[in-house]
């Protein structure tokens, strides 16, 4: 057991490390001995050869590899000597972290069969080793090569993946990070259902269940209770997923221990009203991405020209196809140039307003520890709508710890990861 002073020093060191990493971050985020007293869950029956699930070892990382990740995060600063990975390898053998690619075939409305994919980060296998389960949906990304499976395969790790590789190694977690539908193995098969509740929750659950079956097949034992965490779009998916786990009483073995999110889009209709009242928006492609996702998934009758001016109404599908690196430059930041007058004046917008409201996060009486952070200067995912949701959650009988942090949507990300690190360290 570490003394309190040592723990405090390591936390302070890691906070400094995360500050150094912040300049590299872009957002729109072993089995520990202290969990040994947890009750073992029931192991589900898994067919010998499931015909809809496939998996492969995508990468294996050595202790030297993990130390290299730390150096990438800290750059050339003195922090490189602090070593969150420690002075020696945690596990026997050369492999300290294994990453699987998991794929599951599923039916997808309007697209037939698609191949959902994602990564599963685990310590090296060992008889009797139990892993706490983490679900960590990624932030918003547009480019096809930014899917987690491709980043790992291409040795193009971002700070988000390095964080979870290092934390997965440190705690012995089984970390499940999905590629969103329309990315990874499903690229070209469907369009991302961006902030569309039903499709995002359903496909994430299907990926998670596939990853859990791989844990069983590969002889990993699971600990009860999930950690669910994400930033930006990952926060939206995380909250919707945790809500589903806690309100669907027909499914067992889905207890949530910790839900922690940052920069969370919760009330989408409130978000739209704040956009309507703004003269400029810093990331103007996000609402067009949501509209495109609705049209290509659950609401095919929508007309983009009702909400976006040309050339944006017709150009959204082109520039947000995952292959246009200049997509951010295409969209006007001035709201009067991007959106139709009717949309900005909220005239004749009953249908889209209902869609946004239907896909917003609804409050529930949560049982898990629920932590939210949000930048007070965030005008990408507005601070006001997230704080309003937290207040509504409390009025509904739930419990949420909401923390204001400095910064815009991008800048506030570092405070989220500092809080996330602290929560993981005391769990």
CORFENUR-V720215 format. One record per run of one state. SS is the DSSP state (helix for helix, strand for strand, loop for the rest). FROM is the first residue (numbers start at 1). LEN is the number of residues. If there is no record, write none. Layout:
{{SS,FROM,LEN} {SS,FROM,LEN}}
//
This chain:
{{loop,1,3} {helix,4,21} {loop,25,8} {helix,33,3} {loop,36,4} {strand,40,1} {loop,41,12} {strand,53,10} {helix,63,12} {loop,75,3} {helix,78,4} {loop,82,13} {strand,95,14} {loop,109,3} {strand,112,11} {loop,123,7} {strand,130,6} {loop,136,8} {helix,144,3} {loop,147,1} {helix,148,6} {loop,154,5} {helix,159,13} {loop,172,2} {strand,174,5} {loop,179,5} {helix,184,3} {strand,187,1} {loop,188,2} {strand,190,1} {loop,191,6} {helix,197,21} {loop,218,3} {strand,221,11} {loop,232,1} {helix,233,15} {loop,248,8} {strand,256,7} {loop,263,5} {helix,268,9} {loop,277,3} {strand,280,1} {loop,281,4} {helix,285,12} {loop,297,7} {helix,304,3} {loop,307,1} {strand,308,1} {loop,309,3} {helix,312,8} {loop,320,7} {helix,327,4} {loop,331,3} {strand,334,1} {helix,335,4} {strand,339,1} {loop,340,1} {helix,341,5} {loop,346,4} {helix,350,9} {loop,359,10} {strand,369,7} {loop,376,7} {helix,383,13} {loop,396,5} {strand,401,5} {loop,406,7} {helix,413,14} {loop,427,1}}
//
